[in-house]
Amino acid sequence: MTRARSNSSTSKFILILGSLAAIAVIAGVLYQAQSATDEGLEYQQIPEQIAQSVSEQPAVPEALIPEPSAQPTAVAKPSAANTITPPRLPSLDDSDQFIRERLLTTKHRDELKTWLNTDDLVRRFASYLDGMARGVILSKIIPLTGPEGRFTTHRDGEIIWLNAGNYERYNSTVAVLTSLDMKSMAQMFHFIRPLLESAFAEMGYRPRQMDGIILQAIENILDTPIIVERIELTQDSVTYKFADKELEALLPLQKQLLRTGPESTQRIQQQALALKEALLNP
């Protein structure tokens, strides 16, 4: 089986907010899981927890994020009449409408409104990213668009193949994720960073640990292999698994990305890389 793996650089550590939608995002894709009976290739999910203890979690790498550079001194200072005062951040408990309104002012598809139609948005984003960094999908945390139709396979003698038609089931979700402008997401991150830090602090993380978590979430996406050939499966009772042991050993998040198909996986990785670059070069 032919694979091309994305080469990612970790020379700089970054923090993200594009996370707020993308590696929500880009995440993402980490679409709403359905039952093992309906979906086949489903994997054990971690129960929903918005403020989860980190006492039993593996060590978290620390990272540092570059702040936006100051305006060059050569630029004339705006007059008082033209100065726009940035809106004051609300408290974490009262931030839902504030976050929702600002995300919806950026380029997006209508489905994003559904994803944001919940409460405790910042806490949910933090918990979702924490799961992604550990390679798992907290599918109930963010109400992403579920796959359309049913999971299907076909047989060739004793061999079970994943139908390529399954990839189209994720088109709606992929379209939302790839519609987002990563530069806008990076700017949004820097603006609401204090709220994110508060949400991660409730889970026991320091700011630099938060940076490391988000970086790891991005790297997990970028490290997902691109499978361009047919994928063989095995069946254990009602559950399908990848026949290739290397694929079956991937993180649940990466297996979910594989199910979107090679083209969609590449598109999502391009978004993840664009977000990373936007955050590294504010």
BELPEUR-V748409 format. One line per field, one symbol per residue. phi: phi as a letter, one per 40 degrees, with the letter a starting at -180 (. if undefined). burial: 1 if it has 16 or more other C-alpha atoms within 10 Angstrom, else 0. Layout:
# BELPEUR-V748409
phi=???
burial=???
This chain:
# BELPEUR-V748409
phi=.cbbcccbbbcbbbbbbdddaccc.fefebddcbccccbgcbbdbcdcacbbcbcbccdbccabbccdcccdcccccccccccbcccccccdcbcdcccccccccccacdccdccccabfdcccccccccccccgbbccccbccccccgbcbbabbgccbbccccccccbdcccccccccccccccccdccbddcccccccccgbcdccddcccccccccccccccbcbcbcbbbbgcbcbccccccccccddccccdccgccccccccccccccdccccbc
burial=000001000000111111111111111111111000001111100000011000000001011110000000000000000000000000010011001100100001100100110001111111111111111111111111111000100000000111000111111111111101111111111101101111111110111111111111111111111110001111000011111000100111111111111101111111111111011100
